[in-house]
Amino acid sequence: MTHNSADGLAILGWVFTALLLLLVLINWAAGTGRIELNSTVGIRIPPLQRSESAWQAGHAAGVRPAAIAFVAALACAVISLFAPVVILGSVIAFVGGFAWSVAAAVSAANRA
């Protein structure tokens, strides 16, 4: 079996889709206090690490943007089964969704 660049791009698109799901789950868990402020798991940037309340508020604010991006990436990944070029949408959704989630998290953490 041979692999071409389209196969690699398809795998990359599905990986980015899965990473967005992971971001949703981590944001949800940290935002609800299931994952406390720590040095291993979560959005590990200074505004969110200032306090437990900043940690929770930031992560809670990041859930919605990450979830929206995940749904968009998943839709692109499924559509790409029939139109392979659409997998690029999963990559774009990951980049945009990650940036949006972090921006929302920082804004909420700064208000906490």
Secondary structure, DSSP 4 states (H G I P E B T S, - for coil): ----HHHHHHHHHHHHHHHHHHHHHHHHHHHTTSS-S-SSSS---HHHHS-HHHHHHHHHHHHHHHHHHHHHHHHHHHHTTTSGGGGHHHHHHHHHHHHHHHHHHHHHHHH-
